[in-house]
Amino acid sequence: MNRRQFTSALIALIAATVQAQVAQQSPRLVVNIAIDQLSSEYIEQFGPYFGTNGFKELMQNGTVYSNVSYPFSPVDRASAIASIMTGTTPYYNGIIGTGWLDKKTLRPISCVDDPTYPGVYTTEFSSPKSIRTSTITDELKVATQGKGLVYAIANEQDAAILSAGHDADGAFWKDTYNGGWCTTTYFMKSAPQWLDAFNQTSGKGKKTEFEQITELTNLAVLCIEQTGMGHDDVTDMLNITLDASVKKQKDKKNADWQANAIQTYINLDRQLADLIATIQSKVGRGNVLFLITGTGHQDIPLDDYVHHRVPTGSFYINRTANLLNLYLGALYGSDTYVRGCWRNHIYLNVELIEKKRLKLSEILQISQSFLLQCEGIINVHTSESLLTASDSKTDLIRNGFNTNVGGHLLIEVAPGWQLFNENTNEHYQINARTVNFPLIILGAGVKPQRIATPITVDRIAPTIATTIHIRAPNACAASPLF
């Protein structure tokens, strides 16, 4: 062998060694767990009730980011999960919430509604088409030429589909009506045999909260077993959504709600411990990377502020929209200028405004001035003014808005007030409280440490991408955590 041949062989050997080291460093399985309405305060408060292998092991042996937030407002389950998976905000990914008003039909729709794809074991039609960017799971599929397996499991339809992404192998959730596990033909034409068998053995009767979470985690483990996830050198990804919400029963005292909260977190603690231990035993402790975080919001029970002399009131968004329509009619001639409303969004009739040769910017400014005079409203944002926002609070609102699905007017209702929509039966209380929740990363060589530096959840996707050596999602501008 001459010198040139020796050099070429040496370079090839070094390249092969480096490539093997890179492949070896990547975990075989990434398990991304989003816990809806998770609270750091409750984790600390209920710590004495926990075992040694759930939250305590996560907090002691994982990298814990204790100061986590979402870079947009408002946040709910759907927008949170979409942000985690895309590494960006609703401004780019399009998921402003669990639903919105369809601008064509004027009907409220779910963020995963899609009439093109019927369900399997459900009558609901759905797909992830509303996600307007790639997700971390999509990039995994691209990087591995489809070889990396991707599945998502959640009790709720939107959580399962959004965490699966556009090119997943499957997404499973509980059907609202029959109680069985279902999917959509977008991912698979028919359910796998192991899901059929699971549905038959799990039963569809009413279950306790602990039985529900046990059933979900059992399905997650079964999915790993039956699909072979984590058993080769190509990284796979399993996305799971759990629930930490605490339901307040009618006519029950606060002490009962506290007891329910404790039990909810005890159930979570036990199931996390079992789930992590089981997956590690099947895939190998050093071959799996866990990421656990919250959705950054809480559905707080309606407070009876009236009896405690706390400022409050009732704001009727549908009545306000009707008044705005009458006001615009008085100025420009009677017609339907307001098409509808959803949550705190008001949708204008842009086609009519253009037909009348009116300026949309003028209508927006006039509408904004009129609405600011209504009791219970502290601010009104227009779809145009959000684009030129300069203060940090308005930046958050802009990041949570998307022009394709959002309204033309966004109303900020005073904290403590209750928003009603008699047309859609919406009723919720305005709450601007900060929800503290952690990001915990465990396994695959991650060092135990606690980090108080503030971070945002859009950094989760690029961190996963760096860890498994693929590209971050295509709208993700955030930097990885390590």
GICOR-V895934 format. One record per backbone hydrogen bond with DSSP energy under -1.0 kcal/mol. NH is the residue of the N-H (numbers start at 1). CO is the residue of the C=O. If there is no record, write none. Layout:
NH CO
NH CO
This chain:
6 2
7 3
8 4
9 5
10 6
11 7
12 8
13 9
14 10
15 11
16 12
17 13
18 14
19 15
20 16
21 17
22 18
23 19
24 20
25 21
26 22
28 287
29 287
30 236
31 289
32 238
33 291
34 240
35 293
36 242
38 35
40 436
43 39
44 40
45 41
46 42
49 46
50 47
58 54
59 55
60 56
61 57
62 58
63 441
64 449
65 439
66 451
69 455
73 396
80 76
81 77
82 78
83 79
84 80
85 81
86 82
87 83
91 399
92 89
93 89
94 90
96 94
100 109
102 107
106 102
109 100
111 98
113 110
114 125
117 114
120 183
126 117
127 112
131 128
132 93
136 85
139 135
140 136
141 137
142 138
143 139
144 140
145 142
146 141
147 144
151 237
152 170
153 239
154 172
160 156
161 157
162 158
163 159
165 161
169 150
170 150
172 152
173 182
175 180
179 175
182 173
183 120
185 118
187 184
188 184
196 192
197 193
198 194
199 195
200 196
201 197
202 198
203 199
212 208
213 209
214 210
215 211
216 212
217 213
218 214
219 215
220 216
221 217
222 218
223 219
224 220
225 221
226 222
227 223
228 224
231 228
236 28
237 149
238 30
239 151
240 32
241 153
242 34
244 36
252 249
257 253
258 254
259 255
260 256
261 257
262 258
263 259
264 260
265 261
266 262
267 263
268 264
269 265
270 266
271 267
272 268
273 269
274 270
275 271
276 272
277 273
278 274
279 275
280 276
281 277
282 278
283 279
284 280
287 284
289 29
290 442
291 31
292 440
293 33
300 298
305 303
308 305
309 306
310 305
315 418
317 420
320 316
321 317
322 318
323 319
324 320
325 321
326 322
327 323
328 324
329 325
330 326
331 327
332 328
333 329
337 335
339 347
340 347
342 345
345 342
346 409
347 340
349 337
350 348
353 349
354 350
355 351
356 352
357 354
358 353
363 359
364 360
365 361
366 362
367 363
368 364
369 365
370 366
371 367
372 368
373 370
374 371
377 374
378 412
379 412
381 410
383 408
386 382
388 385
389 386
395 391
396 392
397 393
398 394
399 395
400 396
401 398
406 402
408 346
409 346
410 381
411 344
412 379
414 376
416 430
417 414
418 313
419 428
420 315
421 426
425 421
426 421
428 419
430 417
439 65
440 292
441 63
442 290
446 443
449 62
451 64
455 67
457 69
459 456
460 457
463 459
464 460
465 461
466 462
467 463
468 464
470 465
476 473
